[in-house]
Amino acid sequence: MSTNASTNGVTNGAPQKAPQFALSSRMSTGRAMSLDVWSIFNAANLPADCINLGQGYMNFAPPQWVKDAADASLNTVSANHYSHPKGRIRLREAIRDHYSKDFNRTLDVENEILVSSGANEGQYAVWVAFCEPGDEIILFEPYFDQYLPSITFNHGVPVYVPLHPPTNFSDKTTSDAWKIDFDELRRAITPKTKMIVVNTPHNPVGKVFTEQELQKIADLAIEHNLIVMSDEVYDCLLFDQKPHVRIANLPGMWERTITVGSAGKSFACTGWRVGWLIGPQSLVGPTLAAQTRIVFCTNSPLQEAAAAGLEEAEQRGFFKKQVEEYQERRDVLLRYFDEVGLKYSTPEGSYFVLADVSDVQIPEDYPFPDMIKGRGRDFYVGWFLAQELGVSTIPVSEFYCDEHMKIGERFLRFAFCKDLDTLHKAGERLRGITKFYKKK
Ligand code: GLN
């Protein structure tokens, strides 16, 4: 009997050729295989002492009482085991009690609330449940980059409608100056349009959509029978008394809106991956069916902790205090921008600010790694500033389609979900930016 060494893995010491497997076709969509901005502008690639104002996560811990609840849950038996795919009842009840007044209705914990493994996975499950091949999904640019592959993996077609930045920045310019051209939005709607994705407060602009803007989106959604996915994960971070308007509350919109929330943003625990969806049974039910097949259920102990967070937040005055802290963080960073003459739009919500870096001049012979090459100008500026000043940011062109990249290339996103000391240190380093400004 003859033996073929290569079929049983025996190679007699000769280097074994790795088998090649064809990728699924979805991996060639949605920029899935290209290095994403989070991997490029990652601490591992940046100078060791670089201050991270890039990827949006806090450099402080969740509140003590929320961490204590996480500890306590590990000491119970049930919280170490599977949850109901809908989410643990304690968390669904806490979501009901926290959000019912916001939605002007008593939310039904069995049919109108779904806990997900982070907001991102919940959104993915919505697309699994509702996206047919060729369905068009409207995204406002700059859009949070995860939406794109989540849509294309489900054979959806993203359709991009840019928010238009202000042409001139003054010291009074806020994120509200980024505007939708509603004729452009109307023209983007076709018989194949299935959904509009709204994100308020907005990552990365910090824009808080006004009732008038949301009403115009709602009118189009009703006229064309569209679903609205409203990503409101920064709903606890609005500044300057700006009201948070939920599109689900506008007339006729509850039935067609799924609202997305996040424990990570609310309680400084972005790595816990606990999020939730709120909406009518017709949207939540099929999403539950999809999600059950994707993750079955979300991790149990941290759902208990997120529940404790929501249960006690009001009596502890937590969200009010947190907003004040974030507003102070924002203002500290912005004073440094003012000092060095960086133009920006003051964010009314979220923990991001976009600064216009078109005046930064990069020396012609400056060395860049291959992963930056061929990307937008903002990737070069962001890389250069991280090396030269020791402050990392996120280039905004990543949040645009190729055709509209020019709009985003002017901006870098700075995250201010950091303690004051870190923001001051970053601000002091940013003083060095003026020596790189173009000579006028
Ligand atoms: N939402 C966070 C941000 O925008 C993290 C994104 C991510 O790491 N995928 O910075």
Residues whose N, C-alpha, C, O or C-beta is under 5 A from the ligand:
A	BS01	LIG	W38 G54 Q55 G56
